[in-house]
Amino acid sequence: GDSVTQMEGPVTLSEEACLTINCTYTATGYPSLFWYVQYPGEGLQLLLKATKADDKGSNKGFEATYRKETTSFHLEKGSVQVSDSAVYFCALSDQTGANNLFFGTGTRLTVIP
Amino acid sequence: DTGVSQDPRHKITKRGQNVTFRCDPISEHNRLYWYRQTLGQGPEFLTYFQNEAQLEKSRLLSDRFSAERPKGSFSTLEIQRTEQGDSAMYLCASSSSRLYTIYFGEGSWLTVV
């Protein structure tokens, strides 16, 4: 079945460092791919998405490119801030039926000043 | 657009009691989802409504769980005879059938003591 494998954390970076969080997926069809962010004690917020191969999603300085050949959707940011500290979830939607989301286990990012 | 709202945000209950959570989706969204998230894990799908029809249920949704969406607007998730293993955050989400993006509420934390 459909699944997402996400880089395990936690990840600790200094402010202005580069960030990469790896995400690979397994899907039978042509899923849409998402990154969601969860701040402490809160629900999930959509960070960015890509709906087809080679699409690049971007938001708030974060980027991820839908790579069908490597079944990956790695999250990147060139310069992280303390306010980026959160848990990041990679997810896919199979675009059939319920368009249900399958999530990875999450990667906790802590950015220190 | 006021977003997905959930109530209550936090609930502490004694084992064996019943609890009910309410979700109000984004007003123009006809799809509504319930997910469960335990500490350190990604959200897991529980059930899905399109308008008032419950179209899909996860195996995670035991007989003690029931969800309704009587008029195709708000939804309730009831857990009967709560157990300590039910302690989790219950997330509601909504989307439209035209777009593939699912938007989440802030979640309802349940602690069973």
Contacts between the chains, C-beta under 8 A, distances in Angstrom:
chain1	res1	chain2	res2	distance
A	4	B	42	7.9
A	6	B	42	8.0
A	32	B	100	4.9
A	34	B	101	7.8
A	36	B	104	7.5
A	42	B	106	5.4
A	42	B	107	7.3
A	43	B	4	8.0
A	43	B	6	7.8
A	43	B	89	7.9
A	43	B	91	5.8
A	43	B	104	4.6
A	43	B	105	5.3
A	43	B	106	4.0
A	43	B	107	4.3
A	44	B	43	7.0
A	44	B	91	6.9
A	44	B	104	4.3
A	45	B	104	7.3
A	46	B	101	6.3
A	46	B	102	7.9
A	46	B	103	6.6
A	46	B	104	7.9
A	49	B	100	7.8
A	49	B	101	6.3
A	51	B	100	6.4
A	89	B	42	5.3
A	89	B	43	7.6
A	91	B	42	7.5
A	93	B	100	5.7
A	93	B	102	7.3
A	95	B	100	6.0
A	97	B	55	7.6
A	97	B	56	6.8
A	98	B	31	7.5
A	98	B	33	7.4
A	98	B	48	4.3
A	98	B	50	7.9
A	98	B	55	6.5
A	98	B	56	5.0
A	99	B	31	7.4
A	99	B	95	6.7
A	99	B	100	5.6
A	99	B	102	7.1
A	100	B	33	7.2
A	100	B	45	5.1
A	100	B	48	6.5
A	100	B	56	7.2
A	101	B	33	7.9
A	101	B	35	7.9
A	101	B	43	7.4
A	101	B	45	7.1
A	101	B	93	8.0
A	101	B	102	5.8
A	102	B	45	7.7
A	103	B	42	3.2
A	103	B	43	5.3
A	103	B	44	7.6
A	104	B	42	5.6
A	105	B	40	7.4
A	105	B	41	5.9
A	105	B	42	5.3
A	106	B	40	7.4
A	106	B	41	7.2
A	106	B	42	5.4
